[in-house]
Amino acid sequence: MISMHLLIPILAMLAILGGGWLFLRWYLR
């Protein structure tokens, strides 16, 4: 089982990367 100490930073990084990717797609359309 993955500990919260590792899970939280990974989810945060994925959220930032996903949000930035969606923003770029909207901005560059």
WOKA-V545993 format. One record per residue. PSI is psi in degrees with one decimal (none if undefined). Layout:
BEGIN
psi
PSI
PSI
END
This chain:
BEGIN
psi
133.3
133.4
154.6
-29.1
-30.0
-32.8
-41.0
-50.1
-34.8
-44.9
-38.8
-42.2
-42.7
-38.8
-40.7
-44.6
-43.2
-43.1
-42.0
-38.3
-43.6
-38.0
-42.2
-40.9
-39.2
-37.6
-32.9
6.5
none
END
